[in-house]
């Protein structure tokens, strides 16, 4: 069809497209809450206090709280986090601070949190480079790929309202 090299694919209940952050973050929160063994996150920017669900749809829930609840139950969390070129230029998004807060989730839980940041740019011979992958894999069964960074400014819905009520 249309001169494509690939066979036509029928709609599948196994794949879904998320356009807005509200829908994506809601599905991601449900997957994280259902994790039994492992959660893998790779992102350009992760903001642990990010609210994945907001009122009036239910009790607010942050990424950090959702991960902490799973770690407490023995789920291991693996995070690949981009290291910005200069933390001094990023007052709110210092990946070192976020890496420490994520690692701290291991203290009281049965699970562990492993965070790997990219090497320092200058020592690695890379001046202006970044990865922009956005991946979350839960129990090696459910994956979210592409999409949005897990940081503020990404929560939106299809109405694109000007206020954040």
MIDO-776758 format. One line per 5 residues: their letters; for each residue x, y, z of N, C-alpha, C. Coordinates in Angstrom, 1 decimal. Atoms other than C-alpha are relative to their C-alpha. Layout:
BEGIN
a	X:Y:Z:X:Y:Z:X:Y:Z ~ ...
END
This chain:
BEGIN
xxxxx	0.8:-1.2:0.0:0.0:0.0:0.0:0.9:1.2:0.0 ~ -0.7:-1.3:0.1:1.3:3.5:-0.9:1.5:-0.2:-0.3 ~ -1.4:0.2:0.4:4.6:1.9:-2.2:0.9:-0.3:1.2 ~ -0.8:0.2:-1.2:5.7:1.0:1.3:0.7:-1.4:0.0 ~ -0.7:1.3:-0.1:8.2:-1.7:2.0:-0.5:-0.9:1.1
xxxxx	0.5:0.7:-1.2:6.5:-2.6:5.3:-1.4:-0.5:-0.2 ~ 1.4:0.5:0.1:3.4:-4.8:5.6:-0.9:0.9:0.8 ~ 1.1:-0.8:-0.7:0.2:-3.1:6.6:-0.2:-0.6:1.4 ~ 0.3:0.4:-1.4:-0.4:-3.2:10.4:-1.4:0.4:0.4 ~ 1.3:-0.3:-0.5:-3.8:-3.4:11.9:0.1:0.6:1.3
xxxxx	0.0:-0.6:-1.4:-4.8:-1.5:15.0:0.3:-1.1:1.0 ~ -0.3:0.9:-1.0:-3.5:-3.1:18.1:-0.4:0.5:1.4 ~ 0.3:-0.4:-1.4:-4.6:-3.0:21.7:1.3:0.1:0.8 ~ -1.3:0.0:-0.7:-0.9:-3.4:22.5:0.8:1.3:-0.1 ~ -0.7:-1.3:0.2:0.1:0.1:21.4:-1.0:1.1:0.1
xxxxx	0.9:-1.2:-0.2:-1.3:3.5:22.2:0.9:1.2:-0.3 ~ -0.7:-1.2:0.3:-0.3:7.0:21.1:-0.6:1.0:1.1 ~ 0.4:-1.0:-0.9:-0.3:9.8:23.7:0.4:1.3:-0.5 ~ -0.3:-1.3:0.5:-0.5:13.4:22.5:0.3:1.0:1.1 ~ -0.2:-1.0:-1.1:-0.8:15.3:25.7:0.6:-0.7:1.3
xxxxx	-0.6:0.5:-1.2:1.0:15.0:29.0:-0.9:-0.6:1.0 ~ 1.0:0.5:-0.9:-2.1:14.5:31.0:-0.3:-1.5:-0.2 ~ 0.3:1.4:0.3:-2.9:11.2:29.3:1.2:-0.9:0.1 ~ -1.3:0.7:-0.1:0.7:10.1:29.0:0.4:-0.2:1.5 ~ -0.5:0.1:-1.4:1.6:10.9:32.6:-1.0:-0.9:0.8
xxxxx	0.9:0.9:-0.7:-1.6:9.1:33.8:0.2:-1.4:-0.3 ~ -0.3:1.4:0.4:-0.8:5.9:31.9:1.4:-0.4:0.6 ~ -1.3:0.3:-0.6:2.8:6.1:33.1:-0.1:-0.2:1.5 ~ 0.2:0.2:-1.4:1.7:6.5:36.7:-0.6:-1.4:0.3 ~ 0.7:1.4:-0.2:-0.6:3.4:36.4:1.0:-1.1:-0.2
xxxxx	-1.0:1.0:0.3:2.3:1.4:34.9:1.0:-0.1:1.2 ~ -0.9:0.0:-1.2:4.7:2.5:37.7:-0.6:-0.6:1.2 ~ 0.7:0.6:-1.2:2.2:1.7:40.4:-0.2:-1.5:-0.1 ~ 0.1:1.5:0.2:1.8:-1.8:38.8:1.3:-0.7:0.0 ~ -1.3:0.6:0.1:5.5:-2.5:38.7:0.2:-1.1:1.1
xxxxx	-0.2:1.1:-1.0:6.5:-5.8:40.4:1.5:-0.3:0.1 ~ -1.4:0.4:0.0:10.2:-6.2:39.5:1.0:1.2:-0.3 ~ -1.0:-1.1:0.4:11.9:-3.2:37.7:-0.7:1.1:-0.7 ~ 0.4:-1.2:0.8:11.5:0.2:36.3:1.3:0.6:-0.6 ~ -1.2:-0.6:0.6:14.0:1.7:33.8:-0.5:1.3:-0.6
xxxxx	0.2:-1.3:0.5:14.0:5.4:33.0:1.2:0.6:-0.7 ~ -1.0:-0.7:0.6:16.1:7.2:30.5:-0.6:1.3:-0.5 ~ 0.7:-1.3:0.3:15.4:10.9:30.0:1.1:1.1:-0.1 ~ -0.8:-1.2:0.1:17.0:14.2:29.1:-0.1:0.8:1.3 ~ 0.2:-0.8:-1.3:15.6:15.8:32.2:-1.1:-0.7:0.8
xxxxx	1.0:0.6:-0.9:13.8:14.2:35.1:-0.1:0.9:1.2 ~ 0.3:-0.9:-1.1:12.2:16.3:37.8:-0.8:-0.9:1.0 ~ 0.7:0.9:-0.9:11.4:13.9:40.7:-1.3:0.5:0.6 ~ 1.3:-0.5:-0.6:8.7:16.2:42.3:-1.1:0.1:-1.0 ~ 1.0:-0.1:1.0:6.8:16.2:39.0:-1.3:-0.7:0.4
xxxxx	1.3:0.6:-0.2:3.1:15.7:39.5:-0.5:-0.8:-1.2 ~ 0.4:0.8:1.1:2.0:12.8:37.3:-1.6:0.0:-0.1 ~ 1.5:-0.1:0.0:-1.7:13.2:38.3:-0.3:1.2:0.9 ~ 0.4:-1.2:-0.7:-3.4:16.3:39.4:-1.5:0.0:0.4 ~ 1.4:-0.1:-0.4:-6.7:17.1:41.2:-0.7:0.8:-1.2
xxxxx	1.0:0.7:-0.7:-9.7:17.0:40.4:-0.1:-1.5:-0.4 ~ 0.0:1.4:0.5:-8.9:13.6:38.7:0.3:-1.0:1.1 ~ -0.4:0.9:-1.1:-7.8:12.1:42.0:1.1:0.7:0.8 ~ -1.0:-0.6:-0.9:-5.2:12.6:44.7:1.3:0.2:-0.8 ~ -1.2:-0.3:0.7:-2.1:14.3:43.3:1.1:-1.1:0.3
xxxxx	-1.0:1.0:-0.1:0.8:11.9:42.8:1.3:0.4:-0.7 ~ -1.2:-0.4:0.7:4.4:12.8:42.1:0.8:-1.2:-0.5 ~ -0.8:1.1:0.5:6.9:10.7:40.2:0.9:-0.6:1.1 ~ -0.8:0.4:-1.2:9.1:10.6:43.3:-0.8:-0.9:0.9 ~ 0.8:0.8:-0.9:6.3:9.3:45.5:-0.4:-1.3:-0.6
xxxxx	0.3:1.2:0.7:5.3:6.7:42.9:1.2:-1.0:0.0 ~ -1.2:0.9:0.0:8.8:5.4:42.6:0.4:-0.5:1.4 ~ -0.3:0.3:-1.4:9.3:5.5:46.4:-0.9:-1.2:0.5 ~ 1.0:1.1:-0.4:6.2:3.3:46.9:0.4:-1.3:-0.6 ~ -0.4:1.3:0.6:7.5:0.7:44.5:1.3:-0.5:0.5
xxxxx	-1.2:0.4:-0.6:11.0:0.7:45.9:-0.2:-0.6:1.4 ~ 0.4:0.5:-1.3:9.5:0.2:49.3:-0.5:-1.5:0.0 ~ 0.5:1.4:0.2:7.9:-3.0:47.9:1.0:-0.9:-0.7 ~ -1.1:0.9:0.5:11.2:-4.3:46.5:0.2:0.1:-1.5 ~ -0.3:-0.2:1.4:11.1:-3.0:42.9:1.3:0.8:-0.2
xxxxx	-1.3:-0.7:0.3:14.5:-1.9:41.5:-0.3:1.0:-1.1 ~ 0.2:-1.1:1.0:14.7:1.4:39.6:1.3:0.3:-0.6 ~ -1.2:-0.3:0.7:17.3:2.1:37.0:-0.2:1.3:-0.8 ~ 0.2:-1.3:0.7:17.8:5.7:35.7:1.2:0.4:-0.7 ~ -1.1:-0.6:0.8:20.0:7.0:32.9:-0.4:1.4:-0.2
xxxxx	0.4:-1.4:0.0:20.0:10.7:33.3:1.1:0.9:-0.7 ~ -0.9:-1.0:0.7:21.6:13.4:31.1:0.6:0.9:1.0 ~ -0.7:-1.0:-0.8:24.2:15.5:32.7:0.1:1.3:-0.8 ~ 0.0:-1.2:0.7:23.8:19.1:31.7:1.5:0.6:-0.1 ~ -1.3:-0.5:0.2:26.8:21.1:30.5:0.5:0.7:1.2
xxxxx	-0.4:-0.8:-1.1:26.9:23.4:33.4:-1.2:0.1:1.0 ~ 1.1:0.0:-1.0:24.8:22.9:36.6:-0.2:1.5:0.5 ~ 0.1:-1.4:-0.5:25.5:26.6:37.5:-1.0:0.8:-0.8 ~ 1.0:-0.7:0.8:23.3:27.6:34.6:-1.4:-0.5:0.1 ~ 1.3:0.7:-0.1:20.5:25.3:35.6:-0.4:0.0:1.5
xxxxx	0.4:-0.1:-1.5:19.1:26.5:39.0:-0.9:-1.0:0.4 ~ 1.1:1.0:-0.4:16.1:24.2:39.0:0.3:-1.4:-0.5 ~ -0.3:1.4:0.6:17.5:21.3:36.9:1.4:-0.4:0.1 ~ -1.4:0.5:-0.3:20.7:20.2:38.5:-0.1:-1.5:0.1 ~ 0.2:1.4:0.1:20.8:16.6:37.5:0.7:-0.7:1.2
xxxxx	-0.6:0.6:-1.2:23.2:15.9:40.4:-0.9:0.0:1.2 ~ 1.0:0.0:-1.1:20.6:17.0:42.9:-1.1:-1.0:-0.2 ~ 1.1:1.0:0.3:17.9:14.9:41.2:0.5:-1.4:0.1 ~ -0.6:1.3:-0.1:20.3:11.9:41.0:0.0:-0.4:1.5 ~ 0.0:0.3:-1.4:20.8:12.2:44.8:-1.3:-0.3:0.6
xxxxx	1.4:0.2:-0.6:17.1:12.5:45.6:-0.5:-1.3:-0.5 ~ 0.4:1.3:0.5:16.4:9.4:43.4:0.7:-1.1:0.8 ~ -0.8:1.0:-0.7:19.2:7.4:45.0:-0.5:-0.1:1.5 ~ 0.5:0.0:-1.4:17.8:8.4:48.5:-1.2:-0.9:0.2 ~ 1.2:0.8:-0.1:14.7:6.4:47.7:0.3:-1.4:0.5
xxxxx	-0.4:1.4:-0.3:16.7:3.2:48.3:0.2:-0.2:1.5 ~ -0.3:0.1:-1.4:17.3:4.0:52.0:-0.9:-0.8:0.8 ~ 1.0:0.7:-0.8:14.1:2.6:53.4:-0.7:-1.1:-0.7 ~ 0.8:1.0:0.8:13.0:0.3:50.7:0.8:-1.3:-0.1 ~ -0.7:1.3:0.3:13.7:-3.3:49.8:0.6:0.0:-1.4
xxxxx	-0.5:-0.1:1.4:14.3:-2.3:46.2:1.2:1.0:0.0 ~ -1.1:-0.9:0.1:17.3:-0.3:45.0:-0.2:0.9:-1.2 ~ 0.1:-1.0:1.1:17.6:2.8:42.8:1.5:0.2:-0.4 ~ -1.3:-0.2:0.6:20.6:3.0:40.5:-0.1:1.1:-1.0 ~ 0.0:-1.2:0.8:21.3:6.3:38.8:1.3:0.1:-0.7
xxxxx	-1.3:-0.2:0.8:23.9:6.7:36.0:-0.2:1.3:-0.8 ~ 0.0:-1.2:0.8:24.6:10.2:34.7:1.1:-0.1:-1.0 ~ -1.1:-0.1:1.0:26.6:10.9:31.6:1.3:0.6:0.5 ~ -1.3:-0.6:-0.4:30.3:11.8:31.9:-0.1:1.5:-0.1 ~ -0.1:-1.5:0.2:31.2:15.4:32.3:0.4:0.3:-1.4
xxxxx	-0.2:-0.3:1.5:31.2:17.0:28.9:1.4:0.2:-0.3 ~ -1.4:-0.3:0.4:34.7:18.4:28.9:0.9:-1.2:0.2 ~ -0.9:1.2:-0.3:36.4:15.3:30.4:-0.3:-1.1:-1.0 ~ 0.3:1.0:1.0:34.6:13.2:27.8:0.3:0.4:-1.4 ~ -0.3:-0.5:1.3:35.7:15.4:25.0:-1.3:0.4:-0.8
xxxxx	1.2:-0.4:0.7:32.1:16.3:24.2:-0.4:1.4:0.6 ~ 0.4:-1.3:-0.5:31.2:20.0:24.5:-1.5:0.2:0.0 ~ 1.4:-0.2:0.1:27.7:20.4:23.3:-0.7:-1.2:-0.6 ~ 0.6:1.2:0.3:26.0:17.1:23.3:-1.1:-0.3:1.0 ~ 1.0:0.5:-0.9:22.9:15.6:24.8:-0.8:-1.1:-0.6
xxxxx	0.9:1.0:0.5:20.7:12.7:24.5:-1.5:0.4:0.3 ~ 1.4:-0.5:-0.2:17.0:13.3:24.1:-1.0:-1.2:0.0 ~ 0.9:1.1:-0.1:15.6:9.8:24.6:-0.9:0.2:1.1 ~ 1.0:0.0:-1.0:12.5:9.5:26.6:-0.6:-1.4:0.1 ~ 0.4:1.4:-0.1:12.0:5.9:27.7:-0.3:-0.4:1.4
xxxxx	0.3:0.6:-1.3:10.3:4.1:30.6:-0.4:-1.4:-0.3 ~ 0.3:1.4:0.2:10.2:0.3:30.7:-0.4:-0.5:1.4 ~ 0.5:0.5:-1.3:8.2:-1.4:33.5:0.0:-1.5:-0.1 ~ 0.0:1.5:0.0:8.9:-5.1:34.3:0.4:-0.6:-1.3 ~ -0.4:0.5:1.3:10.4:-5.5:30.8:-1.2:-0.5:-0.8
xxxxx	1.2:0.4:0.7:6.8:-5.8:29.6:-0.8:1.1:-0.6 ~ 0.7:-1.2:0.5:5.4:-2.3:29.1:1.1:1.1:-0.2 ~ -1.0:-1.0:0.3:7.4:0.4:27.4:-0.7:1.3:-0.5 ~ 0.4:-1.3:0.6:6.8:4.1:26.8:1.2:0.6:-0.7 ~ -1.2:-0.5:0.8:9.1:5.5:24.1:-0.4:1.2:-0.7
xxxxx	0.2:-1.3:0.7:9.5:8.9:22.5:-0.7:0.9:1.1 ~ 0.8:-0.7:-1.0:7.1:11.3:24.2:0.7:1.2:0.6 ~ -0.3:-1.2:-0.7:7.8:13.9:26.8:1.0:-0.3:1.1 ~ -0.9:0.0:-1.2:10.4:14.6:29.4:-0.8:-0.1:1.3 ~ 0.6:0.1:-1.3:9.5:13.8:33.0:0.4:1.3:0.8
xxxxx	-0.3:-1.3:-0.7:9.7:17.5:34.0:-1.1:0.9:-0.2 ~ 1.1:-1.0:0.1:7.5:20.5:34.5:-0.1:0.6:-1.4 ~ 0.2:-0.7:1.3:6.1:22.3:31.5:-0.5:-1.0:-1.1 ~ 0.4:1.0:1.0:5.0:19.0:29.8:-1.4:-0.5:0.2 ~ 1.3:0.5:-0.3:1.7:18.4:31.5:-1.0:0.9:-0.8
xxxxx	1.0:-0.7:0.9:-1.0:19.4:28.9:-1.1:-1.0:-0.3 ~ 1.0:0.9:0.5:-4.2:18.1:27.6:-0.5:0.5:-1.3 ~ 0.4:-0.4:1.4:-6.0:18.3:24.3:-0.7:1.3:-0.1 ~ 0.7:-1.3:0.0:-7.9:21.4:25.4:1.1:1.2:-0.1 ~ -1.1:-1.0:0.0:-4.5:23.3:25.8:-0.5:1.3:0.7
xxxxx	0.5:-1.2:-0.8:-6.0:25.6:28.5:1.1:0.9:0.4 ~ -1.0:-1.0:-0.3:-4.2:28.8:29.4:0.3:0.0:1.5 ~ -0.1:0.0:-1.5:-4.7:28.2:33.2:0.3:-1.4:0.5 ~ -0.3:1.3:-0.6:-3.4:25.4:35.4:-0.8:-0.1:1.3 ~ 0.8:0.0:-1.1:-6.3:24.9:37.7:0.1:-1.3:0.8
END
